[in-house]
Amino acid sequence: MSTGCQGCRNGGGFAKPFSMAFQPIVDISSGRVFAHEALVRGPNGEGANTILSVVDETNRYAFDQMCRVKAIELAASLRLADDGACLSINFMPNAVYEPRACIKLTLEAATRTGFPLDRIIFEFTETEKLDVTHVMNIMATYKEIGFRTAIDDFGAGNAGLALLAQYQPDIVKIDMDLIRGIDRNPVKRSILRHILRLLEELGVTPLCEGIETIGELGVLQDFGVRLIQGYL
């Protein structure tokens, strides 16, 4: 634990420069941008893998901290919250030792830039084996502080249902592999219909990712999905 804390103290320890792109999440019921997801990019717009490929055990703690701060600083400078939109930030659960200790730099950045805490969404996905109890503790702590929480790529990982059974986030982002071509695939439509019914019963807002065609959008509209994200 001490090594990790030392590695991300004051947000230092990740030497490679990077920036962020912001992809809108649209509320199709109102036509407004609900949130902007911060996506890692190189300093000149290079793809995310140019940065993520150098993240390892020795620097992931610092990288996770720097991503949070940079996303908030850039979003504030672009005034993305002025129209009521949220900021969605990905985080690495295995880069968080103790939620309240590891959130300090994030809180300082939000306070310094005036970015509202209740407009920040923290989302995570399974990129490595996760301790469900640890993730639950992180998400519950973030919710207590005032952040919103989301599970990303639901349906693609192993812990999605297990985690959902024990903790209900504000938002579940349904993986793009289920959405892609859903207008031509009755099995995908059946699966999505049941997922949406489950989330409605749990009081969780669904968000569908990876919408690229008018046909896909039409199915989601028919199903009553409100929040979408994708190149369309």
Protein Blocks (a to p, Z undefined) as FASTA:
>chain_A
ZZmmmmmgghiaiabgcdddddddddfknopafbdcdddddfkopafklmmmmgcfklmm
mmmmmmmmmmmmmmmmnommmnopacdddddfklcfblmlmmmmmmmmmmmnopafklcc
cddddfbdcdfklmmmmmmmmmmnopacddehihjammlmmmmmmoccfbdcddfklmno
plmmmklmmmmmmmmmmmmmnopacddehiabfklmmmmmmnopabdcdjZZ
